[in-house]
Amino acid sequence: MIISASNDYRAAAKAKLPPFLFHYIDGGSYDEQTLRRNSDDLADVALRQRVLRNMSDLSLDTELFDEKLGLPIALAPVGLTGMYARRGEVQAAKAAERKGVPFTMSTVSVCPIEEVVPAISRPMWFQLYVLKDRGFMRNVLERAKATGVKTLVFTVDMPVPGARHRDAHSGMSGPNAAFRRVLQSTMHPRWAWDVGVMGKPHDLGNISTYRGEPTKLEDYIGWLGNNFDPSISWKDLEWIRDFWDGPMIIKGILDKEDAQDAVRFGADGIVVSNHGGRQLDGVLSTAKALPPIADAVKGDLKILVDSGIRTGLDVVRMIALGADCTMLGRAFVYALAADGERGVYNVLDLIEKEMRVAMTLTGAKSISELNSEALVNIARDL
């Protein structure tokens, strides 16, 4: 087990949350091989230590899509974030704003767009899937644009839901799931009061607003299963590219040829992602997939990366491997579950401090200086 603030928060989240929620965020698909590879392969990336470089003016600031970021980090879209803390999307967005980084709202958030946007002054990002219900897609895009959302994160690696066996065992899905969730909640009174009682309504806010009626947790799996569209192709995204006049990021890229297709499509950015190991098990970790993708498209669009990032060292490694920015998913949700907005702010603050130490000792004074020279090349350096 890697020792990190994220793992401390993971342990606290596990103790506080009903099992169905903990395992939903913690688990992967199939045998969870890619879930493990994401962290293990990233931890194996060796940094090159440099000394006596006068690092007194080190800066972590960066710019992405004409937006100034305090750190090369964005909070990734995570479904049901509002079930991990009372109105969790609002709390996470506030913490992100305080640290000068973007918060990305999931399509399947608990809080609707109209609740989160007024709580912050920084424009948030919005994530969307290609769904069979094109009316919902247009509705939510119009609402996002009307509230001032500028950046769209389009997730393309989920034409079908992954085989997440933990969910069936934990009570998120499977036989008697609703009864098991209620029973688990009664055994976790802190969560039951803070979120179960005081955090209502427990529906999918963006979908409920569109449908005009509550879309409850028990409807979540069924609605998603019925609406994911395995027939999608690049042409199905063209009307969205025409409609959306802000930055558009394609999330779920693992192959350099798909990255090149994203360039031809006209995307402003991509997220190198295997969905946190929650979709196709056995694929490359993002630490392994990132370098050839960066070699193929670096400079043609912005490259973001997620999956397995838990520490400031991980952020430094991913930037050095070719990313322009990173996205945190589990790392911030564990902290949110454990301690709300304060937890999310604290984990971002700890990651910033870890980055400062790592950059000082690799001799990189800015994010733009973090490149392959900060990594050990065995043929070159040993």
C-alpha positions as CSV (number, residue, x, y, z in Angstrom):
1,M,0.0,0.0,0.0
2,I,1.4,3.4,-1.0
3,I,1.5,5.8,2.0
4,S,-0.3,9.0,1.1
5,A,-2.9,11.5,2.3
6,S,-5.3,9.9,-0.2
7,N,-5.0,6.5,1.5
8,D,-5.5,8.1,4.9
9,Y,-8.7,9.6,3.5
10,R,-9.6,6.3,1.9
11,A,-9.5,4.6,5.3
12,A,-11.6,7.3,6.8
13,A,-14.1,7.1,4.0
14,K,-14.4,3.4,4.3
15,A,-15.2,3.7,8.0
16,K,-17.8,6.4,7.5
17,L,-19.6,5.3,4.3
18,P,-22.2,2.5,3.8
19,P,-20.4,-0.3,1.9
20,F,-22.4,0.1,-1.3
21,L,-21.1,3.7,-1.6
22,F,-17.5,2.9,-0.6
23,H,-17.1,0.0,-3.0
24,Y,-18.8,2.0,-5.8
25,I,-16.1,4.6,-5.8
26,D,-13.3,2.2,-4.7
27,G,-13.8,-0.6,-7.2
28,G,-13.0,-1.4,-10.8
29,S,-14.2,-3.7,-13.4
30,Y,-13.8,-7.5,-13.8
31,D,-10.7,-8.6,-11.7
32,E,-9.5,-5.0,-11.2
33,Q,-6.1,-5.6,-12.9
34,T,-6.1,-2.2,-14.6
35,L,-7.2,-0.5,-11.4
36,R,-4.1,-1.8,-9.7
37,R,-1.8,-1.1,-12.7
38,N,-2.8,2.5,-12.7
39,S,-1.2,3.1,-9.3
40,D,1.6,0.6,-9.5
41,D,2.9,1.7,-12.9
42,L,2.8,5.4,-11.9
43,A,4.7,4.7,-8.7
44,D,7.4,2.9,-10.8
45,V,8.2,6.1,-12.8
46,A,11.6,7.2,-11.5
47,L,12.3,10.9,-11.0
48,R,15.7,12.4,-11.7
49,Q,17.0,14.3,-8.7
50,R,19.0,17.5,-9.3
51,V,20.6,19.8,-6.7
52,L,22.0,23.4,-6.4
53,R,19.6,24.8,-9.0
54,N,18.4,27.9,-7.1
55,M,14.7,27.0,-6.9
56,S,13.6,30.1,-4.9
57,D,11.1,31.3,-7.6
58,L,9.3,28.0,-8.2
59,S,5.7,28.3,-9.6
60,L,2.9,25.8,-10.0
61,D,0.7,28.1,-12.0
62,T,-0.5,27.0,-15.4
63,E,-2.9,28.1,-18.1
64,L,-5.5,25.9,-19.8
65,F,-8.0,27.0,-22.3
66,D,-7.4,30.7,-21.4
67,E,-8.1,29.8,-17.8
68,K,-5.4,30.4,-15.1
69,L,-5.0,27.4,-12.7
70,G,-3.2,27.5,-9.4
71,L,-2.2,23.9,-9.9
72,P,-2.1,21.6,-13.0
73,I,-5.1,19.8,-11.6
74,A,-8.9,19.6,-12.2
75,L,-11.4,17.6,-10.2
76,A,-12.6,14.9,-12.4
77,P,-16.3,14.1,-13.0
78,V,-17.6,11.5,-10.5
79,G,-21.1,10.2,-10.6
80,L,-23.2,10.5,-7.3
81,T,-20.7,12.8,-5.7
82,G,-23.6,14.2,-3.7
83,M,-24.0,10.9,-1.9
84,Y,-20.6,11.0,-0.4
85,A,-21.2,14.2,1.6
86,R,-24.2,16.5,2.1
87,R,-24.7,18.2,-1.3
88,G,-21.3,16.9,-2.2
89,E,-20.9,18.6,-5.6
90,V,-21.3,22.0,-4.0
91,Q,-18.8,21.3,-1.3
92,A,-16.2,19.9,-3.8
93,A,-16.7,22.8,-6.2
94,K,-16.1,25.3,-3.3
95,A,-12.9,23.6,-2.3
96,A,-11.7,23.5,-5.9
97,E,-12.4,27.2,-6.3
98,R,-10.4,28.0,-3.1
99,K,-7.4,26.2,-4.6
100,G,-7.8,27.8,-8.0
101,V,-8.6,24.6,-10.0
102,P,-11.7,23.6,-12.0
103,F,-14.4,21.3,-10.7
104,T,-16.0,19.1,-13.3
105,M,-19.7,18.2,-12.7
106,S,-20.8,14.7,-13.8
107,T,-23.9,14.1,-15.9
108,V,-25.1,11.8,-13.1
109,S,-24.5,14.2,-10.3
110,V,-26.9,14.5,-7.3
111,C,-26.9,18.3,-7.3
112,P,-28.2,19.9,-10.6
113,I,-26.2,22.4,-12.5
114,E,-28.4,25.2,-11.3
115,E,-27.5,24.5,-7.7
116,V,-23.7,24.3,-8.0
117,V,-23.0,27.2,-10.4
118,P,-24.4,29.9,-8.0
119,A,-22.3,28.6,-5.1
120,I,-19.0,29.5,-6.9
121,S,-17.6,32.4,-8.9
122,R,-15.2,30.3,-11.0
123,P,-16.7,28.7,-14.1
124,M,-17.0,25.0,-13.6
125,W,-16.6,22.3,-16.3
126,F,-19.4,19.9,-17.3
127,Q,-19.1,16.3,-18.3
128,L,-21.5,14.6,-20.7
129,Y,-21.9,11.1,-22.2
130,V,-23.3,10.2,-25.7
131,L,-26.8,9.0,-24.8
132,K,-29.7,7.6,-26.8
133,D,-31.9,10.4,-25.4
134,R,-30.6,13.2,-27.6
135,G,-33.3,15.5,-26.1
136,F,-31.7,15.1,-22.7
137,M,-28.3,15.9,-24.2
138,R,-29.4,19.0,-25.9
139,N,-31.4,20.1,-22.8
140,V,-28.4,19.7,-20.4
141,L,-26.0,21.4,-22.8
142,E,-28.4,24.4,-23.2
143,R,-28.7,24.6,-19.4
144,A,-24.9,24.3,-18.9
145,K,-24.3,27.1,-21.5
146,A,-27.0,29.3,-19.9
147,T,-25.4,29.1,-16.5
148,G,-21.9,30.1,-17.8
149,V,-20.2,26.7,-18.2
150,K,-17.4,27.2,-20.7
151,T,-15.6,23.8,-20.9
152,L,-17.3,20.6,-21.9
153,V,-15.7,17.2,-21.0
154,F,-17.2,14.6,-23.3
155,T,-16.8,11.0,-22.0
156,V,-16.5,8.4,-24.9
157,D,-15.2,5.3,-23.2
158,M,-18.6,4.2,-21.8
159,P,-20.8,3.1,-24.7
160,V,-21.8,0.3,-22.4
161,P,-21.4,0.0,-18.6
162,G,-18.4,-1.9,-17.3
163,A,-18.7,-5.2,-15.6
164,R,-18.2,-4.0,-12.0
165,H,-18.7,-7.1,-9.9
166,R,-18.1,-5.3,-6.6
167,D,-21.4,-3.4,-7.0
168,A,-23.5,-6.6,-7.1
169,H,-21.8,-7.8,-3.9
170,S,-22.0,-4.5,-2.1
171,G,-25.7,-3.7,-2.6
172,M,-25.3,-1.0,-5.2
173,S,-27.0,-3.4,-7.6
174,G,-28.1,-7.0,-7.5
175,P,-30.8,-8.9,-5.6
176,N,-32.5,-7.0,-2.7
177,A,-30.2,-4.0,-3.4
178,A,-32.6,-1.4,-2.0
179,F,-33.2,-3.3,1.3
180,R,-29.4,-3.9,1.7
181,R,-28.7,-0.2,1.2
182,V,-31.2,0.8,3.8
183,L,-29.8,-1.7,6.3
184,Q,-26.2,-0.6,5.6
185,S,-27.2,3.1,6.1
186,T,-28.6,2.4,9.6
187,M,-25.3,0.9,10.6
188,H,-23.4,4.1,9.6
189,P,-25.2,6.8,11.6
190,R,-22.9,9.7,10.9
191,W,-23.4,9.3,7.1
192,A,-27.1,8.5,7.6
193,W,-27.7,11.8,9.4
194,D,-25.4,14.0,7.4
195,V,-26.3,12.8,4.0
196,G,-29.2,10.3,4.3
197,V,-31.4,12.8,6.2
198,M,-29.9,16.3,5.8
199,G,-28.6,15.8,2.2
200,K,-31.9,15.2,0.4
201,P,-33.1,15.1,-2.3
202,H,-31.2,11.9,-3.3
203,D,-31.9,12.0,-7.0
204,L,-29.9,12.6,-10.2
205,G,-30.5,16.3,-10.3
206,N,-29.7,17.0,-13.9
207,I,-31.8,14.1,-15.2
208,S,-34.7,14.9,-12.8
209,T,-34.8,18.5,-14.0
210,Y,-35.1,17.3,-17.6
211,R,-37.7,14.6,-16.9
212,G,-39.7,16.8,-14.5
213,E,-39.8,14.1,-11.9
214,P,-37.3,12.6,-9.4
215,T,-34.8,10.1,-10.8
216,K,-33.9,8.1,-7.7
217,L,-30.9,6.0,-6.9
218,E,-32.9,2.8,-7.6
219,D,-33.5,4.2,-11.2
220,Y,-29.8,5.1,-11.7
221,I,-28.5,1.8,-13.0
222,G,-31.6,1.1,-15.2
223,W,-31.6,4.6,-16.7
224,L,-28.0,4.5,-17.6
225,G,-28.2,1.0,-19.0
226,N,-31.0,2.0,-21.2
227,N,-29.5,5.2,-22.4
228,F,-25.8,4.3,-23.2
229,D,-25.4,4.0,-26.9
230,P,-23.0,1.4,-28.3
231,S,-23.6,2.6,-31.9
232,I,-21.8,5.9,-31.3
233,S,-19.0,7.1,-33.6
234,W,-17.1,10.4,-34.3
235,K,-19.9,11.6,-36.5
236,D,-22.4,11.5,-33.6
237,L,-20.3,14.2,-31.9
238,E,-20.3,16.6,-34.8
239,W,-23.6,18.3,-33.8
240,I,-22.2,18.8,-30.3
241,R,-19.0,20.3,-31.6
242,D,-21.2,22.7,-33.7
243,F,-23.4,23.6,-30.8
244,W,-20.7,24.0,-28.2
245,D,-18.7,27.1,-28.8
246,G,-16.3,26.7,-25.8
247,P,-13.4,24.2,-25.2
248,M,-14.4,20.6,-25.8
249,I,-12.4,17.8,-24.3
250,I,-12.7,14.2,-25.3
251,K,-12.3,11.9,-22.3
252,G,-11.4,8.2,-22.5
253,I,-8.5,8.1,-25.0
254,L,-5.9,5.3,-24.6
255,D,-4.6,4.8,-28.1
256,K,-2.5,7.3,-30.1
257,E,-4.7,6.7,-33.2
258,D,-7.8,7.7,-31.3
259,A,-5.9,10.8,-30.1
260,Q,-5.1,11.7,-33.7
261,D,-8.7,11.2,-34.6
262,A,-9.6,13.7,-31.8
263,V,-7.2,16.2,-33.4
264,R,-8.9,15.7,-36.8
265,F,-12.3,16.0,-35.2
266,G,-11.4,19.4,-33.8
267,A,-11.2,18.7,-30.1
268,D,-9.5,21.2,-27.9
269,G,-8.2,18.6,-25.5
270,I,-8.2,14.9,-24.6
271,V,-8.1,13.1,-21.3
272,V,-5.9,10.0,-21.4
273,S,-8.1,7.8,-19.3
274,N,-9.2,4.2,-18.7
275,H,-12.1,5.4,-16.5
276,G,-10.1,4.6,-13.4
277,G,-10.0,1.0,-14.2
278,R,-13.8,0.8,-14.2
279,Q,-14.5,-0.1,-17.9
280,L,-12.3,-2.5,-19.9
281,D,-10.0,-4.5,-17.5
282,G,-6.6,-5.5,-18.8
283,V,-5.9,-2.4,-20.8
284,L,-2.8,-0.2,-20.3
285,S,-2.4,2.0,-17.3
286,T,-2.5,5.7,-18.2
287,A,1.1,6.0,-17.1
288,K,2.0,3.6,-19.9
289,A,-0.5,4.9,-22.4
290,L,0.4,8.6,-22.0
291,P,3.9,8.9,-23.5
292,P,3.1,7.5,-27.0
293,I,0.0,9.6,-27.1
294,A,2.0,12.7,-26.1
295,D,4.6,11.9,-28.8
296,A,1.8,11.8,-31.4
297,V,-0.3,14.8,-30.6
298,K,1.5,17.1,-28.1
299,G,1.0,20.7,-29.2
300,D,-2.0,19.9,-31.4
301,L,-4.4,19.9,-28.4
302,K,-4.2,19.9,-24.6
303,I,-3.5,16.6,-23.0
304,L,-5.0,15.8,-19.6
305,V,-4.7,12.5,-17.8
306,D,-6.4,10.7,-15.0
307,S,-6.6,7.2,-13.3
308,G,-4.2,6.3,-10.5
309,I,-3.2,9.8,-9.4
310,R,-3.1,10.1,-5.6
311,T,-0.2,12.3,-4.7
312,G,1.8,15.4,-5.7
313,L,4.5,13.0,-6.9
314,D,2.0,11.4,-9.2
315,V,1.0,14.8,-10.7
316,V,4.7,15.6,-11.3
317,R,5.2,12.2,-12.9
318,M,2.3,12.6,-15.3
319,I,3.3,16.1,-16.3
320,A,6.8,14.8,-17.0
321,L,5.4,11.9,-19.0
322,G,3.7,14.4,-21.4
323,A,0.5,15.7,-19.8
324,D,-0.5,19.4,-19.7
325,C,-2.8,18.8,-16.7
326,T,-4.1,16.0,-14.5
327,M,-7.5,15.1,-13.1
328,L,-8.2,13.8,-9.6
329,G,-11.2,11.4,-9.1
330,R,-11.0,9.0,-6.2
331,A,-8.4,11.1,-4.3
332,F,-10.9,14.0,-3.9
333,V,-14.0,11.8,-3.3
334,Y,-12.3,9.9,-0.4
335,A,-11.5,13.3,1.2
336,L,-15.0,14.6,0.5
337,A,-16.5,11.6,2.2
338,A,-14.3,11.9,5.2
339,D,-14.4,15.6,5.8
340,G,-16.5,17.5,3.2
341,E,-15.2,20.7,1.7
342,R,-12.4,20.9,4.2
343,G,-11.2,17.4,3.3
344,V,-11.1,18.2,-0.4
345,Y,-9.2,21.5,0.2
346,N,-6.8,19.7,2.5
347,V,-5.9,16.9,0.0
348,L,-5.3,19.5,-2.7
349,D,-3.2,21.5,-0.3
350,L,-1.1,18.4,0.6
351,I,-0.7,17.6,-3.1
352,E,0.5,21.1,-3.8
353,K,3.1,20.8,-1.0
354,E,4.3,17.4,-2.4
355,M,4.6,18.9,-5.8
356,R,6.7,21.8,-4.5
357,V,9.1,19.4,-2.9
358,A,9.3,17.2,-5.9
359,M,9.8,20.0,-8.4
360,T,12.5,21.6,-6.1
361,L,14.4,18.3,-6.1
362,T,14.1,17.7,-9.8
363,G,15.1,21.2,-10.8
364,A,11.9,22.2,-12.6
365,K,11.0,25.8,-11.7
366,S,7.7,25.8,-13.6
367,I,5.1,23.4,-15.0
368,S,6.5,24.1,-18.5
369,E,9.9,22.9,-17.4
370,L,8.5,19.5,-16.2
371,N,9.3,17.2,-19.1
372,S,11.2,14.0,-19.8
373,E,14.4,15.6,-18.4
374,A,12.9,15.2,-15.0
375,L,12.7,11.4,-15.4
376,V,15.4,8.8,-15.1
377,N,16.4,7.4,-18.5
378,I,18.4,4.3,-17.8
379,A,20.4,4.5,-21.0
380,R,21.2,8.2,-20.4
381,D,21.5,8.5,-16.7
382,L,22.9,5.3,-15.3
